[in-house]
Amino acid sequence: MADTLKPRDALDVEQAVQWALAEGKVLEVVGRGTKRAIGRAAQWDATLDLSGLSGVTLYEPEELVLSAKAGTPLAEIEALTAASKQELAFEPMDYGALLGAQIGAASIGGAIAANLSGPRRIKAGAARDHFLGVNAVSGRGETFKSGGRVVKNVTGYDLCKLIAGSWGTLAAMTDVTIKTLPRAETEATLLVFNLDDVTARKVMAAAMGSFSDVSAAGHLPAAIAGRIAETASAGAATTAFRLEGIAPSVAERKGVLEKILSPFGSLGKLDEAPSRALWRAIRDVMPFAAQGPAGACDLWRISTAPARGADVGGRLAAEADAELLYDWGGGLIWAALPATDDAHAPLVHAIVAAAGGHATLIRAPAAVRAKVDVFAPEAPALAALTKRVHAGFDPQGVLNAGRMWAGV
């Protein structure tokens, strides 16, 4: 067999995994390859390329449900749902700009395997919260199905939640079913200028706890705000809040939010088009794009409690000269650190673990990713559980072995 296996259908996927089992081979599982540079730099014998499994197989807008083959481009699905005034509410980010890969080329299977989400995470959840059903092939070479094509489904074990975020280490997905939701009629964004990180955290908490129903809240320190067209002209740190819905509701809630924000500093506003552009830039972390000023930096994605975000960011800035971008009301931190031979991994993991969060190394050279903990180290009990689950799905380590943790 060739070094790259490109199946045409689910049966081909099953046969490819069975071949790998029989030959003692390890397969790299990829959709369209936009996130191949994330994870440990492990060694594989062949690549299982699922991009040939493409196409929407079911879309029922009135039932809020869509099924597609795992290699279907996200852009195709987003265009189809937009034509029916719907969307993927989990707002999956595009890693293309960060990793120097093709922008707009990601697949739906890859989005679920990485459990992607965007700024709307604080309101709508992540990919796993919209993942209804899956057909897949395990590392045992067995085809299985979980979930179904209905929004309310209580049949059997919910393996979808387990597979989402597993980065292809448990099974190769062939077909997925996801929930769609109505797209907001319009949106607007309110901006507050000149807040420091700690004050911004408090202001975001106040806004998110109010009746204004913000669907995104983020903070851009001055240098980061200057790299986004919609905030550069202010020349100052910018804290942003998105409001979505029908026009009268957005206008009413904007008034509520202005009363909350005005005591903290001068305000600005973005109407629908620039608001959408701003949140796309935040979603895709464009200030840290591979071709930008921070392109040579090691890049970490950190998730923690919003109340601890500014503390984590402050320590990373003080101890590792990090540049920071805050999303999810301060609960998601993108930290660009000067490149080193260990990506500051021991320091980052220690600071984040102390705050009860976890960190993932998103961008660093392969040599660095091969020797550091790319994903947060697991506690012994959790690591043992992870190994048992992995052994149940893939006892011989055929699929993406070693991508997340050594030996798993």
Helices and strands as residue ranges (DSSP letters): E 4-5, H 10-23, E 27-30, E 46-49, G 50-52, E 56-60, G 61-63, E 65-69, H 74-83, E 86-87, H 96-99, H 108-113, H 121-124, G 127-130, E 131-138, E 143-147, H 159-163, E 171-179, E 181-182, E 186-193, H 197-208, E 216-220, H 222-225, H 229-232, E 238-245, H 247-261, G 262-264, E 267-270, H 272-283, G 286-288, E 298-303, H 306-320, E 323-327, G 328-330, E 332-337, H 345-354, E 358-363, H 366-369, H 380-393
